[in-house]
Amino acid sequence: MSGSNGAKENSHHKARTSPYPGSEVQRSHVPNEKVAWLVEWKDYNPVEYTAVSVLAGPRWADPQISESTFSPKFNEKDGHVERKSQNGLYEIENGRPRNPAGRTGLVGRGLLGRWGPNHAADPIITRWKRDRSGNKITHPISGKNILQFVAIKRKDCGEWAIPGGMVDPGEKISAALKREFGEEALNSLQKSSAEKRELEEQLQKLFSQEHLVIYKGYVDDPRNTDNAWMETEAVNYHDETAGTGRSATVTLCAFACWTWEKRPALVQLILYNYSKQGIRRFEFILLVLRT
């Protein structure tokens, strides 16, 4: 229920930072001890903000709660829109959903389209680092195999990130993972149409194999508000054939695949959007894969 995770220090940090992304809006300050909804705070006075781009009513955004024709079904599947949270039931206060991680110092939706959870999908595409003969390369100190993963460099902020994105209404997570990876990673490649088609066929095989759900749930994201927040499902697809023949990640990793051991700061940057619990689970899985 709401507030169960909010009291944990640093598990809800980016969602309280100012200014709000893409604006000069300053959140009301929320100290660690006042994050949880279970903690009484009669003087709590959050700032109201919803971006103009959201209020314009694009197809990916909900109307305002105050509109008479809008009757969202929170905590359930609402037509094609998934309003259930990966973290369980969330509370509704004055007709608005309440962030299950706690207070953020800002109400409304900010840059997020949906009231309540806004669902994303993050594909973690990995391969073993190999030499030219196809043999796995081990780290000189740990003696463990080196795992690589695909990353992209964001145009908006210049930071490295996992090539994921929002799940469309009615779309399956598996389809969203493949679509987002294709849109963000493949579109960055300077390849001919024929080469891209061949690569898409290879990706279809990769995304059709067994996979591992690394994390699903709340994301500590700077766009979050008291009434709208990001959630994700991060799924690992491991390309065991990479380096032993032609594969999708061989091409993709040529421009955006980094070695785990050599880029620990980069990995922390990419994972920083996840909650503290999510980061622990992700690091644990990577350690298992590397052994």
Backbone bond lengths (Angstrom), bond angles and torsions (degrees), N, CA, C in turn:
res aa  C-N    CA-C-N  psi(-1)  N-CA   C-N-CA  omega(-1)  CA-C   N-CA-C  phi
1 M - - - 1.467 - - 1.525 109.80 -
2 S 1.315 117.06 169.14 1.454 121.93 -176.91 1.516 111.00 -59.36
3 G 1.337 113.86 135.81 1.456 119.54 176.68 1.507 113.78 93.67
4 S 1.331 118.68 -8.32 1.456 120.50 -175.97 1.517 112.08 -68.49
5 N 1.362 117.41 -28.18 1.452 120.02 -178.34 1.518 112.52 -106.07
6 G 1.343 116.62 -13.36 1.453 119.88 -169.53 1.505 114.89 -67.18
7 A 1.324 118.51 -25.42 1.456 120.89 -176.02 1.517 113.14 -77.45
8 K 1.327 117.72 -11.62 1.455 120.24 -178.53 1.526 109.80 -75.02
9 E 1.304 116.32 122.72 1.454 121.76 -177.42 1.515 110.97 -61.20
10 N 1.343 115.70 135.18 1.454 124.89 176.90 1.523 114.78 70.21
11 S 1.340 119.13 2.40 1.451 120.52 177.72 1.518 111.21 -85.27
12 H 1.314 115.77 -4.62 1.466 121.28 -175.13 1.532 107.47 -145.32
13 H 1.336 115.45 59.42 1.466 120.99 -171.61 1.527 112.59 -97.84
14 K 1.339 117.58 -55.40 1.463 120.62 -175.25 1.522 111.79 -63.85
15 A 1.329 116.73 -26.65 1.462 121.20 179.90 1.524 112.34 -74.12
16 R 1.337 116.89 -0.82 1.470 120.23 178.95 1.527 112.17 -119.21
17 T 1.326 117.31 9.34 1.456 120.77 -176.36 1.526 112.19 -84.78
18 S 1.325 115.42 152.02 1.472 123.01 177.75 1.528 109.21 -129.99
19 P 1.353 116.57 153.46 1.466 126.28 -1.57 1.516 111.27 -73.69
20 Y 1.334 115.81 162.52 1.464 120.23 177.68 1.531 108.11 -64.98
21 P 1.346 117.84 141.25 1.476 121.05 -176.62 1.530 113.26 -51.16
22 G 1.327 115.64 135.64 1.451 121.59 176.99 1.513 114.97 72.55
23 S 1.325 117.04 15.11 1.464 120.49 -177.51 1.525 109.75 -151.18
24 E 1.320 114.83 -179.98 1.461 120.95 173.16 1.524 110.73 -109.96
25 V 1.315 116.49 14.19 1.464 122.25 -177.65 1.530 110.30 -69.46
26 Q 1.304 116.01 128.59 1.459 122.47 177.59 1.526 109.77 -101.26
27 R 1.310 116.86 127.52 1.459 120.92 176.91 1.530 110.40 -71.36
28 S 1.314 115.87 155.78 1.460 119.93 167.53 1.523 107.68 -68.28
29 H 1.316 117.40 138.15 1.458 120.76 -177.69 1.523 110.58 -68.63
30 V 1.343 115.38 131.52 1.462 121.74 177.73 1.529 108.09 -123.20
31 P 1.328 118.54 106.91 1.475 120.45 178.42 1.523 110.83 -70.15
32 N 1.316 115.94 158.98 1.473 120.52 -177.72 1.522 112.91 -52.65
33 E 1.318 115.85 -40.79 1.468 118.87 -175.66 1.529 113.29 -73.42
34 K 1.360 117.02 -8.79 1.473 119.85 -179.49 1.529 112.39 -111.66
35 V 1.307 117.98 7.50 1.468 120.79 -178.82 1.523 111.86 -65.20
36 A 1.317 117.43 -48.25 1.465 121.79 -174.60 1.523 112.08 -64.94
37 W 1.324 115.99 135.63 1.468 120.84 178.20 1.527 111.48 -64.55
38 L 1.323 116.85 -24.43 1.462 120.27 -179.10 1.527 111.95 -69.65
39 V 1.333 115.79 -18.24 1.465 120.23 177.59 1.526 108.64 -84.46
40 E 1.315 117.10 121.45 1.466 120.62 -178.42 1.528 110.71 -67.44
41 W 1.332 115.98 135.37 1.463 121.32 179.12 1.534 107.70 -150.35
42 K 1.315 116.20 85.63 1.456 121.69 -175.28 1.528 112.75 -66.58
43 D 1.337 117.30 -26.48 1.461 121.00 -177.39 1.532 112.90 -92.19
44 Y 1.312 117.46 8.46 1.468 120.28 -179.67 1.525 109.52 -62.85
45 N 1.330 116.99 123.12 1.462 121.80 -175.99 1.531 109.67 -135.70
46 P 1.335 117.94 76.82 1.470 121.29 -177.10 1.529 112.26 -69.60
47 V 1.313 115.37 153.81 1.463 122.46 177.31 1.530 109.17 -78.74
48 E 1.328 116.66 141.20 1.472 121.35 176.73 1.522 109.04 -94.58
49 Y 1.359 115.95 126.94 1.467 118.58 178.65 1.519 110.92 -156.91
50 T 1.324 114.93 127.38 1.462 123.16 168.92 1.519 106.31 -134.23
51 A 1.318 117.26 127.87 1.453 121.88 -175.37 1.531 111.77 -61.58
52 V 1.325 115.73 148.52 1.468 121.81 179.20 1.528 110.74 -58.71
53 S 1.329 116.63 -36.54 1.462 120.78 -179.89 1.515 112.29 -62.62
54 V 1.329 116.53 -30.53 1.470 121.43 177.93 1.523 110.33 -79.91
55 L 1.320 116.14 -42.13 1.466 120.78 179.84 1.521 112.27 -65.64
56 A 1.341 117.03 -20.26 1.464 120.92 179.16 1.520 112.12 -67.35
57 G 1.332 116.67 -13.78 1.459 120.81 175.49 1.509 116.63 80.32
58 P 1.350 119.06 43.61 1.471 119.92 175.02 1.519 110.26 -65.22
59 R 1.316 117.40 163.62 1.473 121.47 -174.41 1.521 112.71 -62.84
60 W 1.334 117.22 -23.43 1.460 120.15 -176.85 1.539 112.69 -88.98
61 A 1.318 116.81 2.13 1.462 120.27 -176.21 1.522 112.47 -116.50
62 D 1.334 115.72 147.98 1.465 122.41 173.62 1.531 109.85 -75.80
63 P 1.339 116.34 158.69 1.473 119.76 169.27 1.527 109.31 -72.70
64 Q 1.317 116.33 175.81 1.451 120.71 174.79 1.530 109.54 -69.92
65 I 1.309 116.63 147.46 1.457 121.81 179.98 1.524 110.76 -57.05
66 S 1.312 116.26 -32.63 1.467 121.24 -175.74 1.527 113.74 -72.26
67 E 1.325 118.34 -14.05 1.463 120.11 -178.82 1.529 110.36 -70.13
68 S 1.316 115.56 131.11 1.469 121.23 -173.97 1.526 113.22 -65.44
69 T 1.322 117.44 -25.69 1.468 120.74 -178.11 1.529 112.94 -86.23
70 F 1.327 116.76 -1.94 1.465 120.89 -176.79 1.525 110.26 -105.53
71 S 1.330 115.66 113.64 1.474 121.30 179.53 1.527 109.32 -130.72
72 P 1.323 117.96 76.79 1.462 121.38 -176.68 1.526 112.39 -67.14
73 K 1.321 115.67 146.66 1.464 121.95 177.00 1.526 107.89 -103.46
74 F 1.321 114.77 90.85 1.455 119.54 -177.34 1.527 111.80 -72.31
75 N 1.318 115.98 152.93 1.473 123.95 179.81 1.526 113.34 66.49
76 E 1.342 116.73 21.47 1.457 119.94 175.92 1.520 110.32 -155.82
77 K 1.327 116.02 173.71 1.462 120.63 176.58 1.520 107.06 -74.90
78 D 1.311 116.14 120.77 1.464 122.77 -175.37 1.523 108.69 -110.20
79 G 1.344 115.64 86.83 1.463 119.37 -172.85 1.514 108.76 67.16
80 H 1.334 116.63 -121.73 1.468 120.49 177.00 1.528 112.01 -92.54
81 V 1.317 117.23 -6.20 1.458 120.91 -177.06 1.528 110.55 -92.57
82 E 1.329 116.51 124.51 1.461 121.68 179.11 1.529 109.38 -85.04
83 R 1.335 116.47 109.52 1.467 120.52 179.50 1.529 111.70 -107.17
84 K 1.334 117.25 6.53 1.455 120.27 173.87 1.524 109.23 -79.60
85 S 1.316 115.95 145.53 1.458 121.20 178.79 1.523 110.58 -96.84
86 Q 1.321 116.09 146.44 1.463 121.15 174.84 1.518 111.14 -66.96
87 N 1.333 116.97 -17.67 1.459 121.83 -177.34 1.522 113.28 -97.56
88 G 1.330 117.68 9.33 1.460 120.40 179.88 1.517 111.93 98.97
89 L 1.323 115.59 -164.21 1.466 120.48 -177.14 1.524 111.56 -69.11
90 Y 1.324 115.35 139.53 1.460 121.04 173.66 1.527 108.20 -116.26
91 E 1.311 116.36 156.05 1.457 121.29 -175.37 1.528 112.01 -85.42
92 I 1.311 115.47 154.99 1.457 122.73 176.87 1.530 107.68 -115.46
93 E 1.332 117.16 124.00 1.450 122.85 -178.00 1.530 108.66 -123.90
94 N 1.334 116.97 118.52 1.467 122.11 -178.83 1.525 112.12 55.08
95 G 1.320 114.90 39.63 1.457 120.62 177.26 1.513 114.98 82.42
96 R 1.334 117.27 -3.80 1.462 121.29 -178.75 1.521 111.12 -112.27
97 P 1.335 117.45 140.60 1.469 119.94 175.92 1.521 110.25 -67.91
98 R 1.322 116.63 151.67 1.454 121.37 -177.12 1.529 110.32 -115.93
99 N 1.316 114.76 127.79 1.463 121.81 -177.73 1.529 110.65 -51.93
100 P 1.340 118.75 120.79 1.468 121.09 -176.32 1.521 114.17 -67.19
101 A 1.335 117.85 -17.07 1.458 120.42 179.88 1.514 112.42 -88.78
102 G 1.332 116.98 -12.19 1.454 119.39 176.96 1.518 114.26 122.61
103 R 1.318 115.33 -169.36 1.464 122.50 -176.25 1.529 111.66 -70.14
104 T 1.330 115.62 147.54 1.463 121.67 178.53 1.527 112.71 -122.75
105 G 1.338 117.76 -10.79 1.459 120.50 -177.88 1.512 113.46 85.96
106 L 1.355 116.17 7.27 1.461 119.98 -178.71 1.519 109.64 -149.76
107 V 1.329 117.40 133.91 1.464 122.42 176.84 1.527 109.31 -112.45
108 G 1.329 115.72 168.28 1.457 120.34 -172.48 1.511 108.56 99.25
109 R 1.336 116.63 -155.44 1.467 119.64 -178.64 1.520 113.97 -118.69
110 G 1.310 118.52 -9.15 1.458 118.87 -178.19 1.517 110.23 59.58
111 L 1.332 116.10 -123.96 1.459 122.34 178.92 1.519 113.43 -94.52
112 L 1.323 117.11 -2.47 1.464 120.59 -176.30 1.525 111.38 -86.63
113 G 1.310 115.75 142.16 1.458 120.35 -175.34 1.508 114.95 -80.04
114 R 1.320 117.29 -35.69 1.465 121.13 -173.78 1.523 112.29 -99.93
115 W 1.320 114.35 141.10 1.463 119.26 166.09 1.524 107.05 -71.10
116 G 1.309 117.44 134.86 1.462 120.05 -178.28 1.520 110.44 86.11
117 P 1.341 117.38 -146.82 1.462 120.29 -176.72 1.518 113.02 -71.17
118 N 1.325 115.38 137.08 1.461 123.09 172.38 1.525 105.95 -113.64
119 H 1.319 116.95 112.79 1.461 121.02 -168.99 1.526 113.30 -89.73
120 A 1.332 114.96 134.92 1.466 122.23 177.83 1.524 109.17 -125.89
121 A 1.328 115.49 168.34 1.462 121.79 177.56 1.521 108.25 -135.45
122 D 1.337 116.60 133.33 1.465 121.81 -178.35 1.524 110.68 -125.93
123 P 1.339 117.99 106.37 1.467 120.52 177.29 1.526 111.27 -82.81
124 I 1.325 116.85 125.57 1.463 121.92 177.23 1.529 106.82 -103.04
125 I 1.325 116.43 100.22 1.463 121.51 -176.86 1.522 108.77 -94.57
126 T 1.334 116.63 118.67 1.464 120.81 -175.61 1.522 112.37 -121.97
127 R 1.302 114.72 160.75 1.470 122.53 172.57 1.517 107.67 -154.08
128 W 1.318 117.10 160.49 1.455 121.12 173.78 1.525 109.15 -82.66
129 K 1.327 116.77 140.86 1.452 120.05 174.32 1.525 108.02 -73.50
130 R 1.334 116.22 129.75 1.461 120.82 -176.59 1.536 110.31 -128.89
131 D 1.333 114.78 159.61 1.459 119.11 174.64 1.530 109.17 -86.20
132 R 1.330 117.25 -177.29 1.456 120.29 -175.94 1.520 113.20 -65.30
133 S 1.318 116.15 -18.64 1.470 120.14 178.95 1.522 112.04 -89.35
134 G 1.336 116.27 -3.29 1.457 120.11 178.91 1.508 113.90 91.79
135 N 1.330 117.95 6.22 1.457 121.26 179.48 1.526 110.53 -84.77
136 K 1.327 116.26 141.49 1.458 120.58 179.43 1.534 110.14 -65.69
137 I 1.320 115.39 139.02 1.464 121.20 179.55 1.527 109.21 -96.84
138 T 1.289 116.56 131.68 1.468 121.25 179.42 1.525 110.59 -101.97
139 H 1.309 115.36 154.11 1.453 120.52 178.52 1.526 109.10 -73.46
140 P 1.341 118.12 135.83 1.473 120.66 -175.05 1.518 114.82 -63.70
141 I 1.324 118.14 -23.28 1.463 120.70 -178.60 1.523 112.00 -98.84
142 S 1.357 116.68 -51.36 1.467 119.99 -176.52 1.516 112.44 -79.41
143 G 1.346 116.50 -25.18 1.455 119.70 -177.50 1.520 113.40 75.75
144 K 1.344 116.53 7.13 1.470 120.38 -178.86 1.521 110.70 -95.83
145 N 1.328 115.07 154.21 1.457 120.03 178.17 1.528 109.63 -63.74
146 I 1.336 116.33 143.73 1.461 121.77 -177.98 1.529 110.01 -91.88
147 L 1.314 115.98 123.73 1.462 121.92 179.64 1.525 109.56 -98.20
148 Q 1.324 116.81 135.01 1.452 122.18 176.43 1.526 109.61 -115.26
149 F 1.339 116.25 156.34 1.463 119.02 176.24 1.526 109.56 -143.12
150 V 1.312 115.43 158.10 1.456 121.27 -177.25 1.521 110.12 -84.73
151 A 1.338 115.82 135.09 1.459 122.05 177.09 1.522 109.10 -135.11
152 I 1.326 116.35 159.64 1.455 121.29 175.66 1.526 108.75 -124.79
153 K 1.316 116.47 157.23 1.453 120.54 175.80 1.525 108.36 -102.04
154 R 1.334 116.49 120.54 1.458 121.67 -176.39 1.529 110.53 -69.96
155 K 1.349 115.67 136.92 1.459 120.46 179.02 1.530 111.73 -76.77
156 D 1.345 116.75 -28.04 1.457 119.26 -174.61 1.528 113.56 -75.76
157 C 1.340 116.56 -33.74 1.465 118.74 -176.24 1.525 113.49 -128.57
158 G 1.347 117.22 -7.49 1.454 120.71 178.68 1.511 114.84 78.71
159 E 1.333 117.57 4.53 1.458 120.95 -179.30 1.525 110.69 -88.64
160 W 1.334 114.93 154.56 1.465 120.56 175.36 1.522 109.78 -81.73
161 A 1.323 116.05 144.35 1.462 119.49 -175.81 1.523 111.08 -152.92
162 I 1.304 115.58 165.10 1.454 122.47 173.06 1.532 107.63 -76.86
163 P 1.337 119.67 136.66 1.465 121.91 -176.24 1.521 113.09 -76.32
164 G 1.329 116.27 72.34 1.463 121.22 179.68 1.505 111.09 -119.47
165 G 1.332 116.73 -171.94 1.461 120.74 179.77 1.505 112.24 178.83
166 M 1.321 116.79 -167.79 1.453 122.50 -173.70 1.526 112.27 -77.20
167 V 1.323 115.29 147.82 1.462 122.27 175.53 1.527 107.93 -88.31
168 D 1.323 116.86 126.09 1.464 121.02 179.61 1.528 110.80 -73.07
169 P 1.331 118.45 154.31 1.471 121.50 177.91 1.531 111.57 -56.13
170 G 1.323 116.40 129.33 1.452 121.54 178.97 1.516 114.80 80.33
171 E 1.318 117.33 -2.10 1.458 121.56 -177.09 1.529 110.83 -86.98
172 K 1.324 116.42 139.23 1.455 120.70 175.93 1.520 109.46 -75.84
173 I 1.332 115.16 149.12 1.465 120.10 -179.70 1.525 110.44 -57.27
174 S 1.333 117.59 -42.52 1.462 121.24 -178.81 1.520 111.46 -60.39
175 A 1.327 116.38 -39.69 1.465 120.41 178.96 1.522 110.94 -69.86
176 A 1.339 116.52 -38.12 1.459 120.70 179.65 1.526 110.79 -66.26
177 L 1.325 116.69 -39.24 1.463 120.74 179.52 1.527 110.67 -60.44
178 K 1.320 116.45 -47.32 1.471 120.88 -179.51 1.523 110.73 -67.37
179 R 1.336 117.41 -43.08 1.467 121.20 -178.18 1.527 111.11 -63.55
180 E 1.328 116.33 -48.28 1.458 119.76 -177.81 1.525 111.55 -64.70
181 F 1.322 116.07 -39.29 1.457 118.92 179.04 1.523 109.68 -64.37
182 G 1.335 116.09 -42.14 1.457 120.08 179.17 1.508 112.44 -65.09
183 E 1.329 116.64 -43.18 1.459 121.08 -178.02 1.525 111.76 -65.89
184 E 1.322 116.50 -45.11 1.464 120.00 -172.66 1.520 113.16 -86.07
185 A 1.322 117.53 -33.97 1.461 119.89 -177.39 1.527 112.13 -93.01
186 L 1.324 116.63 -50.72 1.458 119.80 -177.25 1.521 112.45 -64.69
187 N 1.310 117.29 -38.13 1.460 120.28 -178.59 1.523 112.68 -66.74
188 S 1.329 116.05 -14.73 1.461 119.66 179.51 1.533 111.34 -85.41
189 L 1.322 116.49 -11.37 1.458 120.28 -177.59 1.522 111.62 -86.78
190 Q 1.328 115.85 139.06 1.459 120.77 175.70 1.524 107.78 -89.80
191 K 1.334 115.13 81.18 1.452 120.96 -176.89 1.525 110.03 -126.19
192 S 1.324 116.03 155.78 1.458 120.66 176.41 1.519 109.22 -74.14
193 S 1.331 117.26 167.04 1.461 121.83 179.52 1.523 110.98 -60.43
194 A 1.335 116.69 -40.69 1.467 120.69 179.97 1.522 111.23 -65.25
195 E 1.332 116.13 -41.44 1.463 119.91 179.40 1.523 111.04 -66.84
196 K 1.329 116.73 -37.79 1.460 119.66 178.34 1.521 111.15 -67.48
197 R 1.338 117.20 -37.63 1.473 119.82 177.95 1.519 110.74 -62.89
198 E 1.331 116.45 -42.32 1.458 120.62 178.37 1.522 110.44 -62.85
199 L 1.322 116.56 -40.88 1.456 121.21 179.63 1.522 111.24 -67.32
200 E 1.329 117.12 -36.42 1.464 121.35 177.92 1.523 110.75 -64.25
201 E 1.325 117.11 -36.77 1.465 120.88 177.17 1.527 110.43 -65.17
202 Q 1.307 116.46 -40.03 1.460 120.58 178.01 1.524 110.92 -66.49
203 L 1.342 115.81 -38.67 1.458 119.43 178.26 1.524 111.67 -66.62
204 Q 1.338 116.35 -35.44 1.460 120.09 177.77 1.521 110.59 -59.75
205 K 1.321 116.79 -40.59 1.460 120.91 177.38 1.527 110.65 -66.14
206 L 1.339 115.56 -41.61 1.463 120.05 -179.33 1.523 111.43 -62.56
207 F 1.330 116.54 -44.62 1.464 120.69 -177.03 1.534 112.78 -79.63
208 S 1.319 117.21 -5.53 1.465 120.53 178.15 1.528 111.84 -94.22
209 Q 1.318 117.12 -8.29 1.460 120.16 -177.57 1.526 111.39 -85.74
210 E 1.323 115.81 177.32 1.466 120.13 178.63 1.522 109.89 -62.81
211 H 1.324 115.23 147.36 1.461 119.92 -177.39 1.522 109.75 -140.88
212 L 1.317 114.89 170.22 1.454 121.10 -176.73 1.525 109.94 -127.27
213 V 1.331 116.58 121.50 1.462 120.75 176.00 1.525 107.61 -77.05
214 I 1.322 116.17 113.75 1.457 121.77 -176.64 1.519 111.49 -83.28
215 Y 1.329 115.88 -42.26 1.461 120.30 -177.26 1.518 109.83 -158.18
216 K 1.313 116.43 143.56 1.463 119.93 169.48 1.523 108.12 -147.12
217 G 1.310 114.76 132.65 1.450 119.27 -178.81 1.509 112.76 150.33
218 Y 1.313 114.81 -160.08 1.465 123.22 -176.24 1.523 112.31 -63.33
219 V 1.335 115.69 141.50 1.457 122.18 177.04 1.528 109.38 -116.70
220 D 1.311 116.60 128.80 1.469 121.19 176.33 1.522 107.58 -76.87
221 D 1.320 116.20 94.20 1.458 122.55 -171.03 1.529 109.75 -120.55
222 P 1.346 118.76 140.01 1.469 120.59 -178.95 1.518 114.37 -65.40
223 R 1.336 117.69 -12.55 1.467 120.74 177.53 1.521 112.94 -85.11
224 N 1.321 117.89 -11.33 1.461 121.26 -176.15 1.521 112.23 -63.83
225 T 1.330 114.33 150.80 1.463 121.57 175.14 1.525 108.29 -133.37
226 D 1.319 116.72 -176.54 1.465 120.21 176.42 1.519 111.61 -66.59
227 N 1.331 117.20 -22.18 1.462 121.26 -172.38 1.516 114.73 -117.83
228 A 1.319 117.56 -5.50 1.468 121.76 -179.78 1.525 108.72 -147.85
229 W 1.315 116.80 136.73 1.470 119.29 -176.37 1.528 110.47 -151.81
230 M 1.336 114.46 160.62 1.452 121.90 179.64 1.533 111.25 -91.11
231 E 1.327 114.69 140.55 1.458 122.16 170.55 1.526 107.17 -133.03
232 T 1.315 116.88 152.77 1.452 119.40 -179.63 1.517 111.77 -141.99
233 E 1.320 114.83 162.18 1.460 122.27 168.83 1.519 106.03 -124.75
234 A 1.324 116.02 112.13 1.460 122.20 -179.36 1.522 108.63 -98.16
235 V 1.328 116.61 123.74 1.464 122.03 -174.24 1.525 110.00 -125.56
236 N 1.319 116.08 131.93 1.461 121.83 179.04 1.522 110.96 -94.56
237 Y 1.336 114.81 124.01 1.469 122.33 171.16 1.521 106.65 -114.13
238 H 1.318 116.37 116.98 1.460 120.29 -176.07 1.516 110.69 -102.45
239 D 1.331 116.25 124.97 1.460 122.17 179.70 1.524 109.26 -92.34
240 E 1.319 115.82 92.32 1.460 120.91 -177.27 1.523 111.80 -70.69
241 T 1.344 117.37 -20.58 1.463 120.50 -176.97 1.524 112.65 -86.00
242 A 1.342 117.28 -11.53 1.463 119.95 -176.76 1.526 110.90 -58.78
243 G 1.309 116.19 127.25 1.461 120.64 179.90 1.516 112.70 94.51
244 T 1.339 116.69 -15.37 1.459 119.89 179.40 1.519 111.02 -102.66
245 G 1.328 117.11 -4.57 1.461 122.14 -178.77 1.502 108.10 176.57
246 R 1.326 117.94 -161.08 1.454 120.72 -179.45 1.520 110.17 -80.95
247 S 1.310 117.17 129.73 1.459 121.00 179.33 1.516 109.47 -150.54
248 A 1.318 115.84 164.54 1.459 121.10 -177.28 1.525 111.94 -63.76
249 T 1.334 116.79 -42.93 1.460 118.62 -174.30 1.515 112.37 -73.34
250 V 1.342 118.02 -20.29 1.457 119.10 176.16 1.522 108.87 -60.79
251 T 1.326 116.92 -44.52 1.455 121.42 179.49 1.517 111.35 -72.18
252 L 1.328 116.66 -46.60 1.455 120.51 -176.90 1.518 112.26 -65.27
253 C 1.319 116.42 -40.05 1.457 119.46 -177.23 1.529 111.80 -69.04
254 A 1.319 116.52 -15.94 1.454 119.97 178.58 1.520 111.31 -62.76
255 F 1.347 116.49 -25.85 1.464 118.20 -179.31 1.522 112.87 -115.18
256 A 1.322 118.75 -16.49 1.463 117.51 -173.62 1.508 114.04 -153.29
257 C 1.311 118.78 41.57 1.463 120.21 177.13 1.522 108.19 -122.25
258 W 1.326 116.31 129.74 1.453 121.34 -172.15 1.524 110.89 -122.18
259 T 1.309 114.97 149.37 1.456 120.84 -179.85 1.522 110.95 -81.52
260 W 1.304 116.70 127.82 1.469 122.95 -176.59 1.530 111.71 -55.61
261 E 1.341 116.97 -50.28 1.458 120.11 -175.08 1.526 112.83 -64.71
262 K 1.326 117.59 -32.92 1.455 120.55 -175.18 1.524 113.32 -86.76
263 R 1.341 117.69 -13.32 1.454 119.88 -175.72 1.530 112.28 -130.15
264 P 1.340 119.24 53.43 1.470 119.70 -178.25 1.521 112.45 -61.47
265 A 1.330 117.84 -35.89 1.468 120.45 -179.81 1.523 110.33 -66.83
266 L 1.328 116.65 -38.00 1.457 121.16 178.85 1.523 110.72 -63.76
267 V 1.323 116.08 -42.62 1.453 120.64 179.56 1.530 110.48 -62.19
268 Q 1.329 116.75 -43.27 1.459 120.00 178.60 1.522 110.76 -62.98
269 L 1.331 117.13 -36.29 1.465 121.17 178.58 1.516 110.34 -64.21
270 I 1.315 116.71 -45.28 1.458 121.11 -178.74 1.522 110.86 -65.35
271 L 1.319 116.81 -37.98 1.456 120.14 -175.61 1.523 113.30 -87.55
272 Y 1.324 117.09 -3.48 1.459 119.76 -172.75 1.525 112.72 -65.26
273 N 1.330 116.90 -22.54 1.456 119.76 179.96 1.524 112.46 -72.69
274 Y 1.318 116.07 -15.30 1.458 119.33 179.67 1.520 110.77 -85.38
275 S 1.318 115.59 158.14 1.459 119.41 177.10 1.522 108.78 -68.03
276 K 1.324 116.37 165.42 1.463 120.93 -179.30 1.523 110.81 -58.32
277 Q 1.321 116.55 -38.82 1.454 120.66 178.85 1.526 110.37 -64.11
278 G 1.336 116.10 -40.28 1.457 120.52 -179.85 1.515 112.31 -64.61
279 I 1.327 116.81 -40.57 1.456 120.73 179.80 1.521 109.98 -63.28
280 R 1.316 117.20 -41.77 1.470 120.62 179.29 1.526 110.75 -60.85
281 R 1.311 116.67 -44.60 1.465 120.08 -179.19 1.516 110.26 -64.53
282 F 1.342 116.70 -41.02 1.455 120.65 -177.88 1.522 110.50 -65.56
283 E 1.321 117.65 -44.60 1.456 120.98 179.93 1.532 110.46 -63.99
284 F 1.313 116.05 -36.56 1.465 120.35 179.39 1.525 110.49 -63.91
285 I 1.325 116.60 -45.07 1.457 120.69 -179.79 1.526 110.61 -63.02
286 L 1.348 116.96 -42.25 1.450 119.78 -179.47 1.526 110.95 -63.31
287 L 1.333 117.10 -37.82 1.455 120.45 178.03 1.520 110.57 -64.15
288 V 1.322 116.38 -38.25 1.470 120.23 177.60 1.517 110.62 -64.80
289 L 1.340 116.48 -43.26 1.458 120.66 -179.58 1.518 112.80 -64.86
290 R 1.336 115.62 -30.82 1.456 120.12 -175.75 1.521 113.14 -79.99
291 T 1.321 118.81 -18.50 1.469 119.63 -174.15 1.525 111.90 -75.81
